Amino acid sequence: MHEDDSGVTKKRTLQLPSMSVPLSSHEMGEVELSCLAYAKMYLHASQFPRCSVNGLLLSSSAAGGAVCITDCVPLLHTHLSLAPITQLALTQVDVWCSQTQQRIVGYYQANACASDSSPTPCALKIAEKIFEQCNNAVLLMIDGEKMFPGCRVPPIVMYERKDARWALKDKHTIMLRQWEETCSIVNQLFSSGDQALLVDFDSHLDDITKDWTNQKLNAKIMELVSPANGNV
Amino acid sequence: MRKINIESTLYSQLIIDDENKLVIKFQPKTNVFLYCISEMRDKLRKWREENYRNSEQIVDVGEELINEHASKLGDDIWIIYEQVMIAALDCSRDDLAWSCLQELKRQFPDSHRVKRLAGMRLEALERYEDANKLYDSILQDDPTNTAARKRKISILRAQGKSSEAIRELNEYLEQFVGDQEAWHELSELYINEHDYAKAAFCLEELMMTNPHNHLYCEQYAEVKYTQGGLENLELARKYFAQALKLNNRNMRALFGLYMSASHIAASPKVSAKVKKDNVKYAAWATSQISRAYQLQHLPAGVMLTSLALSISSKTPYTTAASAGVAVVIEIHGRRQT
């Protein structure tokens, strides 16, 4: 596909600090993925390597212009295509978002079969529902084959809604701030054992004392993020 | 560290370190050794018998047992080699898997069981052709070898060939009707293919042979709910209730009961009595949920608000979600009323 040389060049352009690349409102179609969202998605996929996992992408910024994915909520790791728990989770997250001034702007999924990162019918259906509420919703598939340590390319394939279907997004419009710092933060989480703190909605249903909003883990990640650079 | 034996107990020594601080250092003594070994053996046995897949832990405990205390394990060592090898494959520890396999090959040179383990290692290395050849050779020798047949089906699954895996698994189950593991695997395959009717059939088989298993009831109810339509929702509600009867702490069943009862109550096709009954069931479920959260001193706020909203269909996801039940059936190409 398009990794290594071309991927490295692309990564260098993504390294530009946010200040010099203003996200103006006419730059439609741009998607920014924060360290927090990326880290939690990655941890979720790593926690259940034998299952398909999914979750929702959230944004705390106002609608219009570029999409800033600031957080994510890991949802399920079992029976992604069964309705009751998915519906329950969607409603819960929706209500929580309205209470915390966030919006659901996308959906992510990692397939159990690492070599197949194409969206499943279930992924497309849920993304459709999100698109009905948010017209620049994104569908993000995690590419299991790129999730090895030392991989220089983000293991992400993003889709957007174009002409009534989900089409691959242009890699140039996907911004991952401070990619190397993000990678190192994820590594730190693994080496400190904090990756086990991640709770998804399924785990919450198994034990309701576990917090599916992941306040503790969020705090830990934000701690690691802030010394690296002034503002993320 | 300066080791000054101030006190030497069976389990620990008190030591003064370089900064003149008192430190307890664990000092292994012979009987503490044995105590640890039997604990580790028990853990491995428990994980083996209950079919846990906590491979990282198994590798941690098992590797130490094998490397440090092999001589004290007796005949257990062979089954431990097998258990650790499979766990090692799961953790991409080919070095450990290979050494376990070598020990087993040496001890049991012509064993089909060991051959199957060799096949699993080939699978882990994604050498599916070679693995298949190995399993075929086992089956030539012994056509009733279920393990080899199931591995071949797993290869199909790993390669993404779901329909072939389903076909093979069906053929297998015609011969080996009592294989619970296979029935469950088949239900999973059907769920992934959105063939909910067939998944329900598999779960019915499992419920028949395991009437006290609340998880099968709850999963069956979820499949029925996903199929949608009034009749299926009523069945779903009944099986969620059954799951709760078997285990009153199954939160999925509780939420499922709430959601199926609410959908039935909200349906325009039901009589006033049915509506009233289901509103009652939904209200009961809400109170149980609220109680469960309050017992844990958790804010039930978000959960209950969203449930209340979903009864009155005020959130886009429930209105979309109830449409979602119908949408999911549409994938399957059949409309059920």
Interface residues (C-beta under 8 A of the other chain):
Chain A: R50 H79 S81 L82 A83 P84 I85 T86 Q87 L88 L90 T91 Q92 D94 V95 W96 Q99 C113 S115 D116 P121 C122 K125 K129 E132 Q133 L205 D206 I208 T209
Chain B: R53 A158 G160 I191 N192 H194 Q219 A221 E222 V223 Y225 T226 G228 A236 M251 R252 F255 G256 M259 S260 A292 Y293 Q296 L298 V302 M303 T305 S306 L307 L309 S310 T315 P316 Y317 T318 A320 A321 G324 V325 V327 V328 I331
